[in-house]
Amino acid sequence: MSETDRRVVFTPSGRRGRFPAGTPLLKAARALGVDIDSVCGGRGLCGRCQIEVAEGDFAKHGLVSRADHLTAFNEVEARYAEKRGMKPGRRLSCQACLTGDAVIDVPAESQVHKQVVRKRAEVRDIQLDPAMRLHYVEVEEPDMHQPTGDLERLLKALAEQWGLTGLEECDLHTLQRLQTALREGGWKVTVAVHRGQRITAIWPGFHDRAYGLAVDVGSTTIAAHLCNLSTGEVVASGGVMNPQIRFGEDLMSRVSYVMMHPGGDAELTAAVREGLARLIGEVAEEAGVAVEEILNATLAGNPIMHHLLLGIDPTELGGAPFALATNSGMTLWASELDLVMNPDARVYILPCIAGHVGADTAGVILSEGPQLRDEISLIVDVGTNAEIVLGNKERLLAASSPTGPAFEGAQISGGQRAAPGAIERVRIDPVTLEPRFRIIGSELWSDEDGFAAEAAATGVTGICGSGIIEVVAEMYLAGILAGDGIIDGTAQGRSDRVQADGRTFSYLLHAGEPEIRITQNDVRQIQLAKAALYAGARLLMDRLGVDRVDRVVLAGAFGSHIDVKYAMVLGLIPDCDLAQVFSAGNAAGTGARIALLNQTARDEIQRIVRGVEKVETAVEPQFQAHFVEAMGIPHSTAAFPNLAKAVQLPEPRIATAAEPAEGRRRRRRRSGA
């Protein structure tokens, strides 16, 4: 490695490396296994390999990235931009070469294996009572002998024909179109009314198409469900990766970016709004809906996403006392958030609960209804920052726990986000220690006929969160891992898949290209993440005064794809009857959809949130004690009797100290020095 090599970091994958000055970005990306599309072989013809340079001082990566750290825009790029067009700031990675350190963002449309957004609308009965309703009316024509305004005669018609007697206001944009619409419609028009109080849209004649959008603004993924407000039907769903990810994979990295970069909050606000606007356009196009017909939206997100979406500096959420600018629900004009919808569309933002427990958790509560049950429910929205709710109809508590990005593949040697080719299911033979696995995009296991042919389309590209949980749990069940999380070197005698790795050992899961192995550091990262989640849940159980829970709900895009048995084997959640452990899918998005389709739910969640007891794990002394004990697999001290009924758990043991010879020699030399 030369001192003149340039450093490059690709986002959102997080892959990084050093390359000689003059290396084309596409070549560097391919060397690192970064997913960039190209059909023309790097000739600058197809334009599929477009990238963006992130500018700024990236303390997390230890480098400064600038646009001029790449070679200048060349003739090939200029020709492509002239003929086909290219967004400002975009470069062709096959033409742009490194001249300095750089952070490179690969847009979703430039990826071969585009992100699989694993959030979907869950089936649920909802009483249809949308906040936005359409009303068709026939309006009296003007009369010189009874002078009054067109709006006043429209209001009179709405009162007489629909009983809307309290309706007195009309949005300016709608008022500007009022006279034209009345005359084009022959004095018959359809108007949209928000919560029986304000006219927000008007069409000449009869119009029966009105849509609303329920959105979960996640730190990694923004997911949206476009709904017909008349029927409640989800007509299109979609998702995009949150563009903020280039500023940091986890939430605190983004807060740090704001703290260190004046104007950074505006950058992150612009990024998330841009991503949301793009998503709205995509789902509307998929459903064949004009964006002007989207009249209402409900949004849920964690506190930092909530503040940044609203254009509020999130710095106060970066440290104690984690003060929110507001925790109330609110209704805004879509134009205030730069959303591409009907100009007078209304957007309802669900209320936050506490500094690290946001509107997405309010959505989860609305979706899962623990406040309606007698039994004690534990609800966990698994993500980079796990949000936890515990309780029943008598009492609800909530907290957040910093699990970090390990469950999403970050900080794992072969880790990646869920995309075609990623290992998502793993089984290990307890006798031979031979693995078999499934990848996203194929229903076949790796030891079944036809797997190689199906996998050839994508390759085996890495391992995603659900696969990481399963492989670590399976390693424990097969005796490769001891209860303290140490990879047992004596297992080398049972299989050559357990291999020396410096002073520790690793388990070879896939010997192909790329090689995928589970290292000791990988196991540690998963232990840290799961211990944080378990400790948060245990802290709430202490506060509620219970030793067990009656049911567990795993929410969130990631939670919906975890095998609940393996989650418990790992010790991600407390012991519970496995028949009472469920995956709820994107419960935050479902909660947003309930609030979209039932206006009473908005008032209900506001009332519920005011009664939730908040527990701040960061300042609770007992959290650290629970965390340390939860590092064991499944746990260092807690019993798991329900799990033991369903799974043959290994006898508790500590890994034997069978170190690689190289490690022993190094240690002896140090001892004798």
N, C-alpha and C positions, 0 to 999 in steps of 0.2 A: 504494500500500500504506500503510495507516494504522498509526500506532504502537499503536493499540488493537486491532489484529488479533491473533487468537489462533493459536498454532501447534498443528498436529495431525499426528501420525505414525501411520499405519496399519500394523499388522503382521498377517500375515507379509510383505505385499507390499513394505513399506518406503516406500510412497508418502507424501509429506509436502507440506504447504502451509500458507498463512496465510489465515484467514477472519475476517470481522467477528464480534464477540461476538453470540451469539444464533443463529448458523447451525446448523441441524440437522445432526447427524453424517451422516445419509444423503445430504443435499445435498452436503456437503463431500466425501464418499466418491465420489459420482458425478462431481463436478467433477475429481477426481484420477484417475478411472478405476479406483477400487478396486472389487473384486468383492464386492458385497453384494446378497443376494437381497431382493426385495420383490414381492409380488403385489398387495397392496391399495393400492398407490400412496401409501404413507406415512400411512395412516389408523390404524395401530396395530391392525389387525384380524388380519392373517395371522401376525404374529410371526416372520417369516422373517429379519428384519433385525437380529437380536440381536447385541450386541457386549459386550465387557468392557473396563473401564478398567484399565490397568496403573498401579499406584501406586508412586511412588518418584522418586529423583533419577537421571535418565537422562543421564549425562555425555556419552555418545556422541551424543545428539541435542541436548544443550545446553538441556534443559528439565526442569522438575519437573512430574510428572503426579499428579493427585489425583482421587478420585471426585467431590469437591465442585467440580471444575473443569467439571462439567456441571450443567445445570439439574436441579432436584430431581425425583425420581420423581413423575410426574404421574398424573392420574386415568385417562387412557387406558391407561397402563402397569399401573396397579393393577387395572383391570378385566380386562385381558388375563391378568395373573398369577393373578387369582382364578379365572377361567374355565378357562384352559388350563395354568396353571403355568409358572414360569420359574425357572431355576437362580439361587441367590443370587449377587449381583454382576452379573447380566446386565441390560442396558438395551436398549430398543428404539431403534435409531439414528434412526428417523424422529421420535421424540419428544424424545430427549436432545439438548440444544443446548450449544454451546461457551460457557463463561464464562471459561475459562482455558486454559492450555496442557495438552495431553493426548496420551498414547500409547494408542491404541485397538487392541485385538486383535479380529480378525474370526475367530470359530471356523469350523472347516471346514463345519459344518452350516449356516452362514449365507451360504456362498458359492454363487453361481450356478454357476460353473465350478469345481467342487471339484477339489482336487489329484488329478492322475493319478499314482498311486504306481507308479513304474516298477521295481519289484523283484518278482521272481518266482522260484519254485523251479526251478532248472535240472535237466534230466534227467541223472541220474548213477547208476551202479550202486553200491549200498551193501549191504554184507553186513549183513543184519538181525540185530542182537543188542542189543535195547534194554536200558537199565538197569532199566526197570520191567517186570515180567512178572506175568501173571495166573495163578493156580493154583486149580483147582477141587478141593475135597477133601471127603471124608466123615469126620466126626469121631465118635468114640465118645461115647455119652451118659454123663452122670454116673452114678456108682455109689457108693452109701454105703459099700460094703465096700472100695472102692479110691479113697479121697479124694484128689483133685487138682484143680487149677484148670482152668477152661475153656480158658484160654490154653495151658496146658501140654499139654492133650490136642490142641489145634489144632497146636501145634508138633510133637507126636509124629506126627500125621497127615501133616503136610508132609514130615517126615523119611522116613516109610515110603512115602508115595505119590509123592513128588517128589525124594527124595534130598537134601533141603535140611537137611543135618545141622548146619550151622554157624549156623542161624537161631535167635536167642535173644531178639530184641528186637521190641517192638511199640509203635507210637506211641500216646500217651495218648488222642487223639481216637478212634482206631480201637479201642482197648481199651474205651473207654466204650460203644461200639456192639456189642461182641463178643457178649455174651450174647443180646441181642435178635436179632441176625442169625442166630445159631446156631439159636435156637428158631423164628424165622420160616421159616427154610430147612429145617426138619426135620433139623437136624444136617448139612446139606450147604451149604457156603458157597464163595464165590470170594474169594480174597485177592490183593492186589497186594503184591509183594515187590520192594524196591529193592536191586539189585545182590546178590541172594542173601543179604542180611544183616538186613533189617528189614521187618516188615509195616507197610504204610502205608495200606491201605484194605481194607474188607471189605463184601461184599454177600451177602444170603441167596440160596441156590440158585445156579444157573448164570448167570454174567455174562461176556460176551465183548467188552465195549466198553471200550477203554482208549486214551487219546489223549495225545499230547505236543505241545509247542509249541516251535518253533525261531524265535528272534527275533534280528534285527539291530537294535540300538538305535543308529540313526544320529543325527547332530547335527541333520539336517533332517527325516528320515523314520524312523519306527519301522515295520519290516516284520515280519510274522509268518506262519509256515506251520504250520497245524494238521495233524498227522499221525496216522494210525491206527497205533498201536504194534504191532499184530499183523501188518499188511501193509506198512507203510512208505509207504502211499499218502498224498499230500497231499490232504486232504479240503476244505480252505479256505485261502485266502491273503488277506491284507489289509494295509492300512497306514494310518497316520495321520501327520500332520505332528507333529513333536516339539513339545509345548506350550512347551518351554523357549525356543523361537525368539523369543518376545516379550521375553526378557531379553537377546538379542543374536543376530545372524545367524551369527556365527562363534564358535568355542570360546573364544578368548581374551577375547572380549567378555563371555562368561558367567563366566569366571574373574574378570574385572575387576569384574563385578557383585557377586560373592561378596566380593571384597576390600573393596569400598566400602560394602556394605550388611550390617551385622550380622544374622545369621540368613538371609542370602541363599542359603547352601548348602541350608538346609532348604526354602526356597521352590522351588529348582530340583529338589531331590529329589522333593518332593511333585508338581511339575508333570510330571516324566517318568513317575513311577509312576501318576499319574492317566491319562496318555495310554496307557500300556501296559495298564492295567486296562480302559480303554474298548475298546482294540483286541482284547483277549482276549474280551470279551463279544460284539463284532461278529463275529469269525471263528467263535466257538462257535454263535452264532445262525444264521449262514449255513449251517453244516454240520448244524444240528439236533442239536448235542451239548450235553449238560448240563455246566456248568462243573465239577461235581463229578467228571466222568469224565476231566478233564485231570489226569493224575497226575505228569507230568514236563515239565520245560522246560529248554532250553539257551539261554543268552543270550551275545551277542557285542556289543562296542561299543568305541569308541576310549577311551583312558585317562580322559578327563574324563567321558564318559558313564558309563563303568564305575564311577568313584568316586562320582559323583552318584547313580546308581541304587542303590548300596550305602549311601548316606547318609554318604559320606566327603567331608570338605572338600577341594576340588581345588586349594587355594591353592598347595601345594607344586609343582604341575605348571605354575604360571604363570611360573616362572623357574628358571634353572640352580641346582642340577643336575637339575631335573625329576624329583624323587624320587616313586616310586610308594609308596602305602601297602602294597600287596602286588602281586606279579606272578604269584602262583600261581593255578591253577584252584581253585575251591571249590564245595562243595555246600551249599545252604541250604534251609530250609523256605520254601515260597511265601509263607507268612504273614509271614515276616520282611521281605519286600519289598512287602507289602500287595497281593499279586496275587490276583485273584479266580479261584481254582482249587479243587481238592480241598484241604481244610484241611491235610492232611499231604503234599501234593505236594512233590516235590523239584525244586530248580532248580540246574542246574549252570552256573557262570559260567566261560567259557573263560579261559585265562591271558593276561595282557598280556605284551608283549615288552620295552618300554622306556617312558620317560616320555611319548613322543609316538607310540609304536607299540603299538597296543592289542590287545585280544582279538578285534577284527574282523579284524586282520591275521593273527592265529593261525587264525581261521576260513578266511581266504583260502588260507593255506598248506595247511590240511587239505583244502580243496576242490581246489586246483590241483596239489598234490603235487610242487613243484619239487625236493624232497629225494629224489625217486625217479628223477630223470632224469640222463642224462649231459650233455645240452646245457645251455648257460647260458640261464636264463629270467629275464626282467625282468617282474615283476608289479607293476602300479600300480593301486591303488584310488583312483580320481579323486574328489576331494571338496574341501571347503573346506580340509582339511588332507590332502594326498595322502600315502598310506602306501605305501612302496616296498620290494619284496623282490627281491633279486638272488642268483643262484647255481644250484647243482646238488647232486647227491648228495654231493659232496665238501665243500661249504662254502656256508652261507647267510648273507647280510647283510641288514640291514633299516634303514630310516631313514624319517623323515617330512619333508615339505616344505610350507611355508606358502603354498599357492596362493591362499587367500582365496576369497570367494564369487562371483567374476566368472563362473565357469563355470556357476553356477546362476542367472545373470541379474542378480544384485545388482551395483550400481555401473556398470551398463550402461544407457544412456539409454532404450532401449526394451525393456530386459530384464525377464524374468519367469521364474518356475518353469514346469516342464512342465505344461501344462493345455490343455484344448480351446481352439483359436484361436491358440495360440502357433506361430510359424514355427519349424519343426524341420529343414527341408531347404532349401538354396539353391543355385541355379546362375546364373552370370552369363555372358552371351554375350561372348567375348573381343573381338569386333569392334564390336558396337553398345553393349556394356556394359549391355544390358537384363537385368534379373533375372527369374527365375521361382522360385517357392517352393512348398513344401507346408506345411500347418498340421496340428497334432494334431487328429484328428477327421475328416480327409478324406484319401483316397488319391489325389486329383487334384492336379495341379500348377496353379498359378495361371493359366497360359496355356491350360488345357484347357477344353473345353466342359463346363458343369455345375459348375465350381468355385464361381462366385459363388452359385449356389443352395445348394450344400452349406455354404459358409462363412457364409451368412446366419444360420444357427442360432447361431453363436458370435461371428461377426465375426473379423477379424484383430486379435488383442489385443496382441501383442508378439512378442518373439523369445526362445526358451529356449536353454539351453546348447549343444545340438548344432547349432542354427541359427547361433549366434554363431560357433562354430568354423568352420562351413562358409562363412559369408559372408566372414569375414576371409581364409580360405584362398583363396576364389574371387576376392576383390578382388586378392590377390597374383598369382594365376595370370593374371588379366585385365589386369594392368599398372596397376591403380588404386593399389595399394600398392607402394612400393619395399621392398627387402629390410630397410631400417632401420625399417620400420613407418610411414613418413610417407605420408599420402594425397597423391598427386601432383596438384598443381593444374593441370598441363598437360592432364590428362585431361578438363578442362572442354571442350576443343576436340573431344572425341570423343563426349561425351554430357552433356546438361543434368542428369543425375542426380548428377554431381559438382558440388557447390555450395559457394560461399564460406560459411564459418561462423566469423565473427569473423576471427581471424588465421590460421585453419586452414581445412580443407575437410572436407566430410562427403559420404557417399554415400547417396542417397535410395533406400531399399529398397522402401518401400510408401508411396504418396502418399495413401492413404485416411485414415479416421478410426479409430484414431489414426494420425498420421504416424509412420513408423518409419524412422529413418536411422541410419547407422553413423558416429559422430563420431570425431575424432582421439583424444579421451579414451577412447572405447570400445576402440579398437585398443590403446591403451597399457595399459589394464587387462588385456586378454587377453594382451598381451606379458609383462606382469609375472607373471601367473599361470602361463603356459606356461614361462617362463624358470625359475621356481622349481622346477617339476616336473622339467624337463630337468636342471637343475643338481644336484638330489638324485640322480637316476639316474646322472649322470656321476660324481658323487662316489663312489658305490658301485662303479662300474666301475673307477675309479682304485684303490680299496682292494682289489678283487679281482684287479687287474692285467690287465684285458682292455680291448680297444679296440672290441669289437663284441659284440652279443648274438645268440643263435641264434633266440630267439622272444620275443615280447612279448605279455603278457596284460593287457587293460584290464578291470578289475573295477569293481564298484559300480554303482549304479543309473544314474549318469550315463555311466560308461564303457561300459555295455552299449548305449548309443544313439549313441555317437560313430562316425562313419564312419572306419575306421582309416586310410584314405588321407589324408583331410583332417587327421587328427590328426598325421600325419607331415609333410604339407605345411606345417602351422603350426609344426612343430618341437616339438610337445608331447612326443614320444618320440624316442629315438635311431634312426638309420637301421637298417633290418632288412628282410629279404625280406618283402614285404607278404603273401605266402602264409603266413607264420609269425607274423602279427599277428592276435590274436583278441580278441573281446569275450566275457567270461565271465559277464556278468550279475551278479547279487548273489552273488558268491562267498563273502562273509562269511556271508550267510544260508544258503548251501549248506553251508558248513563247520559252522554251528550245527546244521543238519539231520543231517549225518553224525554229529556228536557225540550227537545225540538218539537216533538209530536204531542206533548202534553204540557200546556202552560202552567197548570197547577203544580206540576213537579218542580218548577223553578222556585215557587214559593215554599214548597215542602223541603227542598234541599237547603234552602237558606235557613229555615228553622232548625233542621237537624244539625247543620254545621255549627250553629251557635251553641249547641249542647254537647259537642264532642270535647272530651278532655284531651289536651295535648301533652305529650311527654317528649321532652327534648333529650334524645340519647346522648348528645355531645356533652352534656353537663351532668349526667347521671353517673355517680361513682360505681354503681353496681354493674353498669354496662360492661366495663372492662373485665370484671370477674366472669361474667357470663360469656364474654367473647373468648377468653382464654380456655374455658372449659369446653366451649363449642368447637374448638379446633380439632378435637378428636373425631374419628369416624366410627359410628354416627355421632358420638358424643363421648367426652372423657368420663363423665359421671352419670348422666341421666340414663334411665332404663327406657327401652323401647319394646314393651311387651306386645303391643299390637303389631308392630313390624315383625317381631320374632315369630308370630303366628303365621305370617305369610311368606317369610323368607328365612332360609337357613343361614343365620349369621355366624361368621367365624368366631372362634374363641378369642377373647381379648389377649393380645400379645404385643410385644415390642419387637421391631425388626432387629435381626441379628446384624452385627457389625462386619459384614463381609464386604470390605472395601475393594475397589479395583487396585491392582498391584501398584499402578502409578501413584495413586493417592497415598498408599502406605509408604512408598519410598520417599515421597515428598515430606510426609509427616515425620519419618525417622530422621531425615536430614535436618529438619528444623529443630527436632528435639536434641540432636547432638551438637547443634551450633553453639 
